[in-house]
Structure formats: structure tokens, C-alpha cells
Amino acid sequence: MRPLSYLPLAPAPQLRANPGPGPGPGRGPRPQPCGLPFPDALRAAAAAAAAAAAVSLSLISGNAVGAVFAASAAQPTEVCRNGGAAMVEEVRAEAVTNEQLVEEAWEVVNESFLPDAASRPWSPEMWMQRKQDVLQGTIKSRARAHDIIQKMLASLGDPYTRFLSPSEIPDDNGSFKLMVLGLLLDGPAYSAGVRQGDELLSVNGVDVRGKFAFDASSMLQGPKETFVTIKVKHGDCGPVESMKVQRQLVARTPVFYRLEKRENDDSSVGYIHITEFNAVAKKDLVSALKRLQNSGASYFVLDLRDNLGGLVQAGIEIAKLFLNKGDTVIYTAGRDHLVQNTIVAESGPMNDTPLM
């Protein structure tokens, strides 16, 4: 992701060039069941998990405090009234013209965009014509420049290439706010008084302002039933409160399995359904496979329908359980065909029991 020039005090707009199509971990429309041959289904699931990571990096699983934090950029202007006085950040003159800003956005796409079958027809010549069209006249305001960029990117037909406004990215000092996006209603953080929209300020006395969500999540995690002290700010202008929270196991198993006897046959089928790829998915899947095999399963049925995606590495490690040594799990490629990152299985499958 490449920053664009903007104001000295306000954060620079950025473009997020498409990481690749694929379902994210969000709760969108459920996909229809499909009959991919195995192990293609596992590769597709791993790819779905990889695409999920490009959308959300704020998932917490394991022994944590039951809250989901995400890095949110500090707003360029924040007004809190105290005793009738308003504090407003001064905005300096623009350092880059509106036309230059639009041209920089065009250049990012021109250098990095990778079209696929789902996007609209694209070529360097077509994109050059788009630039000439949008820069024909004078762009009189920053808001108009933002609008032109958004429409220009919309013409690509790619939901993964989008424009980030100044309020969505860090300021010149890299200042991030870690905001609470979600809570387990009966979890330890909620019971301690943390609420959605609160800002996380410190963990065990360590200031986390400016840190990424993943870093703060790692600090929050630890052995279950141990304690972590956090400091939060309630709302934009609310009070700051320190609280001691006991860690609990919040990662729930996504693996459900059963042994079924076939009619008029002595063989048994081990049925396994994986609903998402979280931190305990691989461990619980290995346990399920061993138990079903020890119970007499002649073959397995692995059901990945309605899988919500999840952690990239979890999907990759699960796929490796069923692939032969050297088989490709997942690969990423860009417009430069000489640059390709491939992940392969380092060893053979966990067992040789037939699997569907």
C-alpha cells in the first residue's frame, strides 16, 4: 500500500490495491455448497482464509480477555468541550494540488493493479484514457478530488481496490487508536466494564497508543486465569479507567464430528465439519481424526460448507494435513510473473484413510 501526498498535519489518503478476490471472514451471504474434488477443496479453503486476512487483522483467539480490538487512525480533528472551551486542530494549507493527488492515485493503480476474471476489462491504454478524461478540467476542492478518485476506482469493478480517506489512516506521527469493535457479552472484558467504542490506552502499564492491533492482542493474551491490567478511555471524551481483567479461554472449537455406521455394511464413516479456521482448529481437527480412526472409521467426510474463513496460517496448516509432500497449498502472484510466493506441504498426509 502506497501513501499519497497530502496535508502536513492531516493523514495522507492511501490506496489499497487489490490483494486478490475471495470471501473474507465477514458474515456476508453464505456461499452455496460446491463439489470441489479433495484436496482442491482444502486449497480453496486455505485461499479463503488468506483473503480473509487481507480484510481483517484484528481477530483475537486463544486465552484472551474476550474483546476484539482494531487499529483506527487518529481523527485529524477531535473536539472535546471542557468548561465551554473547544479544542480544534488547526489545518494548514494544502501542500499538493488536487490534480496532483488524483494523478498519484491513478499512478498507484497503473503500477500495481492486477485484473482478474471478476473485474471489468482493464488495460494500460484504457487506464491512460481514464486519466486524460478526469484531468481535463480544474479540480476546485479536496472533496471533489476524493470523489473523482473514488469514481475512478469504482470503474475497475474490483471491491478490493479502494480509496482510504484521511480519517481512515494514521497521521504524520503514525498515531493509531486501538478501538474496541466487539465484546463477548459474558466475557471477562465486558464484566470488567469495557464497552464497544472504548479506546485501549495501555496493557500492564505499557502504552499501546500507536501500536497495531496484532501487537496489542499479543500483549492481552496469556495463560488462562491469569490477570492483565488494562487502561481504557470510554468514548471520545469520556473518563479514563484502569481495570484488572482475568484471562479466560475464549477460542471455541470450530470442529464438530461424529461416527456413522453404513447401512448393510460393516464400515463406518467419520464425518467432520469445520466451521472456521481459528487458533484451535488444527489441534481439534487432529484430535477428531485420531478419535474417529481409533473408533473404526473406514474413511472420512470433511465438510467445509458455510466455512467463515479465519486465520491464514490455520487454513494452511489444516490443508497440509491431507496433502502429499511437495504439493502446493497456496500461492500468490502479481503482475510481475517472476515474483511468486508458494507454500508447499513439507511432509506427507497425516494418515492414508480415504477422505472425501
N, C-alpha and C positions, 0 to 999 in steps of 0.2 A: 504494500500500500504506500503510495507516494503522496506527500503533502503538497498543497498548492500554496503559493504566496498569498498573504492576506494582511490584516492589520497587525501592527506591532504588539498591541495588547490583547486583541481578540484571537481565539484559536483559528488556525487555518483550515478551510474546508478540505476535505480529503475525498478521494475516490477509493472504493473498494472493488478492485477488478475481480471478475468472477472467479471464485475458487473451483467452480465446477458444479453442474447441476446435480440434484439429488435431494431426497427428502431430509429435512432437518429433524431435530428431536422434538419440535413443537407438536402440539396436539391439533394438527390440521386434519383434513378429511382422511379417513382411513383408506389405505390402498386396498385394491381388490386382490384376493388371493391369486397367486400366479404359480404356474407349474414349472419353475426353473429346475433343470436337472441338477442334482447334487454332484460335485461341490460348487456349481455355479451359484446356487442359492446362498451359500456361505460367503462367496466372494461379493455378491451383491449386497449382502448384509453388512459386510465389512466396509464396502464403499459407502453405504448409507450412514454408517457410524462416522466415517471420515468427513462426509459432507455435513453431518450434524455438528462436528467440532468447529467448522468454519462459521457456524451461525451462533453457537453459544459456548462460551468458555467459563461459565460461572456455576457449573453443576458441582455440588458437594455430595460425596457419598463416603461411607465408612463411619468411623467413630467421630462424630462432629456434634455441633450444637443445635442442629435442626433448623438452620437458616440458609437461604441462598443469597449470596452477595454478587453484585455485578459492578464493574468499574464504569462509572459515569463521569463524563467530563464536567469539570467545574464550570458553572454558567458564567458567561462573560459579564453579566450584570446581575447582582443579587441585592435586593432591597430588604432590609430589616429595620423596622421602626422601633426606636428605643427612646422614650421620653419625647416623642414627637419629632425627632430628628431622623432624616432619611439619609442613608449612606449609599451613594450611587457611584459606580466606577466610571471614570472619565474615558471616553472613546476618542482616540486620536484620529488624525486624518489618514485616509487610505493610502497605503504605500504602493499598491498595484492597481492599475486601471481595470475597469470592468471587462473590457475587451481582452486584456491580458489574462485575466482569471479564466474566462471562457476558453481561451486558446490553450491554456495549460491543462484544463480538464480534457479538452479534445486530444491533446498530445498523450496523456496517460492512456487513454483508450487506444490510440493509434499504435502505441508501443507494446501494450500488454494484453489487449483483448483477445480471447480465444473463442471464436464462434463454435457452436455445436449444432446438432440437428434440431434442437428445440428453439434456437434463436432465429431471428429473421435473417435473410440473406445479407452478408456483410463482405466488403472487400475494401482494401486501402483506397481505391478510386472512389467508391461510394462515400466513404468516410471523409475524404478530401472535399467532395462536393457539399457534404453537410456543413463542413467548416465554412466554406465560402458563403453558404446560404445564411448562417446565423450571424456572421460578422459583416454583413452588407451595410447595416446602419449603425448608428451610435447607440450604445447601451447606457442609459442615463442613470441607473441606480444599481446598488448591490443586489437588492431584491430581484430586480429584473435579470441580472446576471445569473443568480441562483436558479431562477425559473427556466432560463434558457438551457442551463446545464442539465437540469432535471428532465426537460423535454428531449434534449439531445440524447441522453442515456436511455430514456424510455423507448426511443426509436430502435434500439438494439434488440428489444424483445427479450432481454435477459434479466430475470429477477435478482441475479447475484452480482450485478454491476450497478452500484447505486452511489448517489452523492450524499456525503455527510456534511450537514450544516455546522457552523462554528460551535453551536451549543452541544454537539454530539461528540466532540473530540477534546483532548487535553489542551490547556492553554500553553503559552510560551514556556512556562516553567514545568510542563509535564504534569500539572496538578490534576489528580483524579479524585473523585469522591466514590467511596465504596458504599453503595446504597443497598438496603435490604429489599430484595424483589419478592421473596416468598418465604413462608414460615410453615412448619408443621404445627397445626393448631394445638396439639397436645405435647409438642416438643419442649425441650429444656429452655431454648431461647425465648419462646413465646411465654412460657411460665415465668421467666425472669423479668419480663417486661419489654422485650424487644418487639417492635411493631414494623409492619411494612412501610417503607419510605424513610426509615431511620438511616442515619449515616454512621458507619463504623469508623471510629477515630483511632482506637488503639487496641492491641491484644497483649495481655500480660505486660502492660506498661510500654510496649513498643509502638511508636507512632506508625500507623499504616496509611496515612494520607499520602497519596502519590504512588502507592503500590498497586499492582494489578490484582484482580480478584483471585487469581490462582494462588498468588503468594499469601494473601490473607487467609484463604481457605486452608492452606497447608499449616498455617500457624494455629488455626482454630482446631484442627484435628489432633487426636491423641488417644491414648488408651481409654476405654470406657470407664465411667465412674470417677475419672479424674476431673479436676476443676480448671477452668480457664476464666480469667478476669478480662472483661471487655468494657470499653467505654463507647457509648453511642450518643449521638445527638438526635433528639426527637424532632423531626421535621426541619424545615429550612431555618426557622428562627426559634425553635423550642429549646428546652433545657438540655444540658449535658449530664449524663448519668453513668456511673460505673456500676457494674453488676457482676456477680460471681455465678458462673453457669457450669453445671455438671454435664460432662460429655455423656452421650448415650449412643448406642448403635442405631443409626438411622437408615442405613442401607438395607433395603428389604430384598429378599430373594426374588429374582425375575424368572426362576427356573421351576417349572411345575412338571411332574412326571408321574406315570403310572404304568403298571404291568397288565397287559390284557392277554387273555387266552383266546386263541383262534378256535372257532367252531369246527368240529370234525377234524381236529388236528392237534397234535401234541405240542406244537411250537407255541411260543409266547412272543408278544410284541412289546418292546419298550417304547412308550410314547413320551416325548419330551417337548414341551412348549417353552420357548424363551420370549419373554415379553419386551425386554430391553437389554442393552449392554451396559450394565453398571459395574461398580468396583468389585462386586462379589459374583458376577455372572459366571466367569470361568471356573472359579472354585466350586460353586454349586453345581455347575454342569458336569465337572469331572466326578463329583460325588454321586450325582444321579446316574451317570453312565456305569460306574462301578457297582452300585447297588442293583441296578436293573440287570446287569450282566451276571452278577452273583445270584440273582433270583431266577435265572434261567432264560433271559431274553435271547431269542434266536436272531433277531435283528431289531434295528431301531427306526423309529419315525421321528424326524426332527421338524417341528412345526415353527416356522418363522413368520407366519401370518400376523398382521397387525403389530409387528415389532416396531417400537417407537424410536429406534436408533439409540444413541447414547455416547459412550466414551469410545474414541477411535481405537485406542490400544486394546480395549476389551473385545471389540469386534474382531480385530486382527488376531489376537491370541486364541479366540474360540475357533476361528477358521483354521488355524494351524493344527488344531487337534484332529482334523479329519483329512488333511491334505498330505500327499506324498512329499518326501524330501525334495526340495528344489522347486516345487510348484509355486507359481505366482499367487500371492494372496491379493495384493492390490498394487497399483502403480499410478503415478501422477505424471502428466506430460503437459507441455505448453507449446507455444508457437515455435520455439526452438526445439526441433525434434532430436537434437543431440543431447539435450538435457532431460533426463527421465529418471525418476526415483522409483525403484522397485523393491518391494518387500516380499521375501520368499519364505517358505517353511524350512526351518533348519533341520528338522528331523521328520521321521515318518509319522503316520497316524497313531493315535492313542491305542486303538485296537483294530482288528480286522473284521469285526462283526459287520455284516451288511447294513447299510444305512440308506434311508430314503428321505 
